[in-house]
Amino acid sequence: MPKQAKELKALQVKNLSAPGRHAVGGVNGLCLNITETGARSWILRATVGLKRRHIGLGNFPEVTLAQARDLALEMRRKISAGVDPVLERREQRAALIVATKQHTTFEQAFKRFFEEKIEGELRNAKHRKQWQSTLKTYAYPVLGEKAVADISVEDMLSVLRPIWTTKNETASRVRQRIEAVLDWSRAMGLRDGENPARWKGNLQQLLPSPNKVQKENRYPAVALDEFATWFNLLRTRDGIAARALEFLTMTAARSGEVRNARWDEIDFRNKIWTVPAEHMKAGREHRVPLSAPSIDILKAIPRMVNCSVVFPSPKNAVMSDMTISAVMRRIQDAELSKGNPGFLDTRSRRPAVPHGLRSSFRDWAAERTSYPRELAEMALAHTVGSDVERAYRRSDMIEKRRKIMEDWARFCLGGD
């Protein structure tokens, strides 16, 4: 007969402190394990078949001495009945993983992914909101209640096909965001296999190329041959919104960057507008070289008392995006009232919009100048080159970009 351990009382167990395994009696093989750091846990040492098992029963004092003895007795009964508690636990754990995979929906996975990763990475509140709104609008109706483990290529096509040709830029972002959620889900063990939202070698074979689709669905732009005429009409209009649109045109900036511009971002001496990261789509600071006409616009604008905004609303706050768009619509409406077609995009034949002015700038740089493509892309604050190239490129080439912006201003005003 093996030697029986002395049955310790609760207080005696509490007073144990030396590192190692301490037999506590009451059930054969029950020990309190104490590590060098002082952590305590219950272990049942038992032989199951021909295998020696150390079966964990929980931490002390969360699991009391009495509870540990009850658990140890239960394990002994299972072993006597031919059950291996270790294998049983592994099977239960595997079954739980399978159940978790089967019951974790795309909506649940996205919420965890958003809280654990996106909120920590994206400082721009607008971009965080876009992540949520695009997936709620376009992905949730198809994928929201579906287990991430079961999402297939067919599901992705159901999400993307209705908007791929009509809203391709949005559709491409939805695809990228779903791909990120599913990659995270795989890393978390919630799904296996290939990512059905992957583009290269996957959806690339099933959907039209974004480059070809986007050419037909980009923001309507003012035709280059009509640009000087349009810009001259803009300059004849009064109001702070007209000046904001004029400045937007000269700088090829986005509406949000211009509307949120502050006076302390403008360096008149060096003729540079530094747009802070929180106002940039890419979340990186962007320096804009200001042409002489751009500086003239700023100097002509009256500065409001206790207002830091360059182009304020009537309430000395940031003006709405619709305010700038309304200026462009009024120019178009005025032309239509004269019996003229107005300023229509050469491809879509739709009336030009403020964001399309960036396309006009890009077309001008490509078709009317010899400037390198990379320089025009940098002027638009687009990402240029690979991660490695950007890591080694320490300059934003602002002086080279200054020349292209001076030439663009000259073109806007009717020059060559």
C-alpha positions, 0 to 999 in steps of 0.5 A: 500500500502506498504511504497515505499523506497526512490530511491537512487542515485549511489553515495548514494549507494556507500557511504552506509557503515553500516552493514545490508540491505539497501533499494535502491528504484527503484524496490520494495524489492531491497536492498544492503546487507552489512556484518560485514566484509564490503562485499556488495551484492544485494538482492531482497526480494519478496514473491513467492506464500506463500514463502518469498524469498531472491534472490541474484543478485550479488556483488556490485560494480561488479553489478552496481545499474542500473544493479541490478534494471534491474535484479530485474525488470526481477525477478519481471516479472518472479514472476508475470508470476508464475515462482519461480526464486530460483527454476529456478536457482536450476534447471539450476545449476543441469542441468549444473552439468549434462552437465558437467558430460556428457562432462568431458572426461577422458582426461580432468579429468586426466589433472585436477587431474594431475595438482591439485594432482599428480604434488604436490605429486610426486617430482620425474620427472620420475614418473610424466612422467610415469603417463602421458605416461602410460595413454596416451599410454594405456588408452587414445585410449579407454577412452580419449574421453569418459565421465568419468561418462560413463566409465564402467567395459567393458571399463576397460577390453578393456584397460587392456585385451590386455596387462594384460598377456604380460605386467602385471606390466605396466597393473597393474599400468595403472589400479591403475592410472585409479582408482585414476582418477575415484576416484577423478572424483567422489569426484569432482561430475563428476561421481556417483556409483562404481569405475569400475577400482577397483580391489577387488571384481570387476576386480579381478573376471574378470582378472587373478591374477597379482601374477600368471601372473607376475611370467611368465612375470617378468624380465628374471633373471640369474639362481642361479646355473649359477650365480657365473659363470655369475658374474665371466665373468662380473668381467673379463670385462673392462670398467666403465659400467661393474663395474657399473653392478658389483656394481648393482649386489652386491647391488641389486639396480635398474639401475637408482639408480646406474647410478645416484650415487654420491660420496657424497652419499657414506660413506666409514667409515660406509660402507653405500650408501645413495640413495636420495629420488629423485633417488628412485622409491618409492620417499623415501631415502634408505640406502644400507649397502655395503659389503666388495666386494662392497667397493672394487669396489668403491675404484678401480674406478678412480675419474674424475676431476670435476665429482661427478658421481660414474659411469660416461659416457665418457662425465663425465655425467650419463651413459644411461640405455642401456650402462649397458644393453649392457654389459649384452648382450655382455656376452650373445653374447660371450657365444652364439658364443662359442656354449653355451646357455648363461644365460637364465631365468629358466621360460621364457627361455629369456636372463637375463637382469640387472633388473632381477638380483634383482629377482635373489637376491630375489630367492636366499634369499628365496631358499638358506637362512633363512633370513626373507622375510621382510628383503629381501624386505627391501633390495630391497627397496620394501614397507613392511607392512601396513601404520600403521606398517611403521609408527611405524617402526623407524629403516630401520634395516640396520645392519641386512641387512648388514649381508644379503648383505655380504652373497649375495656378497659371493654367487656372488663370488662363495661361499656358 
